[in-house]
Amino acid sequence: AGMQAGSMTNLSGGLEAGLKLQKKKTGREAVRSLFLLTDGLANVGMTTTPEIVKLVAGARRKDSSVVVHTFGFGDDHNAEMLAAVAQAGGGEYVYVEKDESLGDSFAEALGGLASVVAQSISLTVSQPGGMERPRTQFPVVQEAGDWRVDISDLYAEERRDVLVAMTAGTAKLRYYSILSSEWVTVALACTPRELTPDEAATVDLSAAREATAAAMIQANEDAASGRLAEARQHLRDALVQAEAAGAESEDVQRLQCDLNECLETVQTAAEYQSKGAKKLQWIGGGHGKQRSRGAECAYTNSVQRSMKSAASAM
């Protein structure tokens, strides 16, 4: 008997099976990741976002080295659910809009896994008297006046910028090094000083990138509630901030290009439902985490480019 496609999507069942396989492994693996692929809506087993997020978050609490990435194919999947699952799993949501982009998406994801250099990364910052919450799209937890940013993993050649407002304080970076197979802790004392021109430009670009990611997230929330005019305004405001960071910069131009692309998807409710809900989550998540998203961008590393090139040649 042949295999036949039906209309049932047991998304949680697939996740549970994958997580159980991870439990059978002993010791800390170099790379432990799950890819969740779907082109439909969860309608068997756990069917709500909170239920499935709880499942993934529970697994991550037991073993933070397990990372879950989600891939949504076409226009009929629930982007909000897949993005939330990826966030809980320390991974990324990828929107595979067209069949021809499938090869690039997988090659890039596999290139990322092949170039992991650090896992379970956390940054803790503190200042006497307290401080504002760090500006980042990564999960942030407040602990007795300190702020901890959970950054998950890092691929070779990547960087992570977290905006922190403080006059004097401390920062502690902790991560598991794949290269040396050991936990590493780096402690720093933060003291105020004048920035060099290059450092100031980096801070401006980081602020523009963070504003872009935040605008896309807020625009998605507004558009989902039918507030399309407000969604467009958030994106336009981010465009203004990006231009102020340096219109001649290639990085800024990429931000502007992505903001304009998303702006086109919130002109009507139909456009938002078809494309906007996916692109705002996907592109916004990429900028928020400074990670490549299946398209050539500033965050793509050489291993990912090499794998994409090999996939294209097949």
C-alpha positions in Angstrom: 0.0 0.0 0.0 1.3 3.5 -0.9 1.5 6.5 1.4 -1.3 9.0 1.0 -1.5 12.6 2.1 -4.4 13.5 4.4 -5.7 16.6 6.2 -4.4 15.8 9.7 -1.4 17.6 11.2 -0.2 16.1 14.5 2.5 18.7 15.1 2.9 18.0 18.8 3.2 14.3 18.1 6.2 14.9 15.8 7.8 17.2 18.4 7.3 14.7 21.2 8.8 11.9 19.2 11.9 14.1 18.4 12.4 15.2 21.9 12.2 11.6 23.2 15.0 10.6 20.8 17.1 13.4 22.2 16.5 12.0 25.7 18.1 8.7 24.7 21.4 10.4 24.1 23.8 10.6 27.1 26.4 13.3 27.7 26.6 16.7 26.1 26.4 16.3 22.3 28.2 18.8 20.1 25.0 19.7 18.3 21.5 18.6 19.3 18.8 20.2 17.2 15.3 19.4 15.9 13.7 20.6 12.7 9.9 20.9 12.8 8.5 21.1 9.3 4.8 21.8 8.5 2.6 23.2 5.7 -0.6 23.1 7.7 -2.3 23.8 11.0 -2.1 21.7 14.1 -5.4 19.8 14.3 -4.5 16.6 16.1 -3.0 16.1 19.6 -2.0 19.5 21.2 -3.5 22.2 18.9 -2.9 25.4 20.8 0.2 27.5 20.9 0.5 27.6 24.8 0.3 23.8 24.9 3.1 23.2 22.4 5.3 26.0 23.7 5.0 24.4 27.2 6.1 21.1 25.8 9.2 22.6 24.2 10.1 24.9 27.1 9.9 22.0 29.5 12.4 20.0 27.4 14.7 23.0 27.2 14.6 23.4 31.0 15.9 19.9 31.3 18.6 20.3 28.6 19.3 23.7 27.1 21.6 22.2 24.5 18.6 20.9 22.6 17.5 23.6 20.0 14.2 23.5 18.0 14.0 25.2 14.6 10.6 25.5 12.8 9.9 25.6 9.0 6.6 26.8 7.7 5.9 25.9 4.0 3.5 28.0 1.9 0.8 30.3 3.2 -1.4 27.9 5.2 0.6 27.4 8.3 0.3 29.2 11.6 3.4 31.6 11.7 2.6 32.8 15.2 2.7 29.3 16.6 5.8 28.3 14.8 7.6 31.5 15.8 6.6 30.9 19.4 7.8 27.3 19.4 11.1 28.3 17.9 11.5 31.0 20.5 10.8 28.6 23.3 13.2 26.1 21.7 16.1 28.6 21.3 15.9 28.3 17.6 14.6 30.1 14.5 11.3 30.2 12.5 11.9 30.0 8.8 9.2 30.9 6.2 9.7 28.8 3.1 7.6 30.9 0.7 8.3 29.1 -2.6 9.4 25.6 -3.5 12.5 26.9 -5.2 13.7 28.4 -1.9 13.5 25.1 -0.1 17.1 24.1 -1.0 18.6 27.4 0.3 16.6 27.2 3.5 17.8 23.7 4.4 21.4 24.3 3.2 21.6 27.4 5.4 20.1 25.6 8.4 22.5 22.7 8.1 25.4 25.1 7.5 24.5 26.8 10.8 24.4 23.5 12.7 27.8 22.5 11.2 29.4 25.8 12.4 28.1 26.0 16.0 30.9 27.2 18.3 29.0 28.0 21.5 25.8 26.8 23.2 23.6 27.8 26.2 24.9 31.4 26.1 23.8 33.7 28.8 24.7 37.3 29.6 24.1 38.7 33.0 24.4 42.5 33.7 24.0 44.4 36.9 24.5 47.8 38.4 24.3 49.2 41.9 20.8 50.7 42.4 19.4 48.8 39.5 19.1 49.4 35.8 16.8 49.3 32.8 15.9 46.1 31.0 18.4 45.4 28.2 17.1 46.1 24.7 17.1 42.8 22.9 14.7 40.3 21.3 16.3 37.5 23.2 14.5 36.2 26.3 15.4 38.4 29.4 14.9 37.3 33.0 15.3 39.6 36.1 17.1 38.0 39.0 17.4 40.0 42.2 18.0 43.2 40.4 20.3 41.7 37.8 19.2 41.1 34.2 20.0 37.8 32.4 19.8 37.5 28.6 19.5 34.0 27.3 21.1 33.9 23.8 21.0 30.2 23.1 23.8 29.3 20.6 26.3 31.0 18.3 27.6 30.0 14.8 31.1 30.7 13.6 31.5 34.4 12.4 28.3 35.5 14.1 28.1 38.3 16.7 25.4 39.3 19.2 24.8 42.9 20.1 22.8 43.6 23.3 22.0 47.3 24.1 22.5 48.0 27.8 22.1 51.5 29.5 24.4 51.7 32.5 26.9 54.1 34.0 29.0 51.5 35.9 28.4 47.9 36.7 29.4 44.4 35.8 28.7 41.9 33.1 29.1 38.1 33.1 29.1 36.0 30.0 28.7 32.2 30.4 28.6 29.6 27.6 29.5 26.1 26.7 32.4 26.0 24.2 32.0 23.4 21.5 35.7 23.9 20.6 37.1 23.1 24.0 34.2 21.0 25.3 33.9 23.0 28.6 31.9 25.7 30.3 33.5 29.2 30.0 32.7 32.2 32.2 34.0 35.7 31.4 33.5 38.5 33.9 33.9 42.2 33.0 33.7 45.5 34.9 31.9 48.2 33.0 33.0 51.8 33.4 31.9 54.8 31.4 34.1 56.3 28.7 33.8 58.2 25.4 33.1 56.0 22.4 35.3 56.1 19.3 33.6 57.0 16.0 33.6 53.3 15.0 32.1 52.3 18.3 29.4 55.0 18.1 28.5 53.8 14.6 28.2 50.2 15.8 25.9 51.4 18.7 23.7 53.4 16.2 23.4 50.4 13.8 22.6 48.1 16.7 19.9 50.5 17.9 18.5 50.7 14.3 18.5 46.9 14.0 16.8 46.5 17.4 14.2 49.1 16.4 13.6 47.3 13.1 13.0 43.9 14.9 10.8 45.5 17.5 8.8 47.4 14.9 8.1 44.2 12.9 6.9 42.4 16.0 4.6 45.3 17.0 3.4 45.7 13.4 2.5 42.0 13.4 0.5 42.3 16.6 -1.3 45.4 15.3 -2.1 43.9 11.9 -3.3 40.7 13.5 -5.9 42.8 15.4 -6.9 44.6 12.3 -4.9 47.8 13.0 -3.2 48.0 9.7 -2.6 51.8 9.8 -0.8 51.5 13.1 1.2 48.5 11.8 2.4 50.6 8.8 3.3 53.5 11.1 5.5 51.3 13.2 7.4 50.2 10.1 7.7 53.8 8.8 9.1 55.0 12.2 11.7 52.3 12.1 12.7 53.4 8.5 13.3 56.9 9.9 15.5 55.5 12.7 17.4 53.3 10.2 18.2 56.2 7.9 19.5 58.3 10.9 22.0 55.5 11.6 23.7 56.1 8.2 21.9 56.0 4.8 25.2 55.1 3.1 25.8 51.9 5.2 25.0 48.6 3.4 23.7 47.2 6.7 21.3 50.1 7.1 20.2 49.7 3.5 19.4 46.0 4.2 17.3 47.1 7.1 15.4 49.6 4.9 14.9 47.0 2.2 13.4 44.5 4.7 11.2 47.2 6.3 9.8 48.2 2.9 9.2 44.6 1.9 7.2 44.1 5.1 5.4 47.4 4.6 4.0 46.1 1.3 2.4 43.1 3.2 0.3 45.2 5.6 -1.5 47.3 3.0 -4.6 45.2 3.1 -6.0 42.5 5.4 -5.8 39.9 2.7 -2.1 40.7 2.0 -1.3 40.4 5.7 -3.1 37.1 6.1 -1.4 35.6 3.0 2.2 36.9 3.4 2.5 39.6 6.1 2.0 37.4 9.2 4.8 35.1 8.0 7.3 37.7 6.8 7.0 40.0 9.8 7.7 37.0 12.1 10.5 35.6 9.9 12.3 38.8 8.9 11.8 40.4 12.3 13.1 37.3 14.1 16.2 37.2 11.9 17.1 40.8 12.7 16.3 40.4 16.4 18.7 37.4 16.7 21.2 38.6 14.1 20.9 35.3 12.3 20.5 34.4 8.6 17.0 33.4 7.5 17.3 31.5 4.2 18.2 34.6 2.1 21.6 36.2 1.6 22.1 38.8 4.3 24.7 40.2 6.6 24.2 37.4 9.1 25.1 34.5 6.7 28.4 32.9 7.5 30.9 31.2 5.1 29.8 27.7 6.0 26.2 28.5 5.2 27.2 30.2 1.9 29.2 27.1 1.0 26.4 24.7 1.6 23.9 26.9 -0.3 26.3 27.0 -3.2 26.7 23.2 -3.1 22.9 22.8 -3.0 22.4 25.1 -5.9 24.9 23.1 -8.0 23.0 19.8 -7.4 
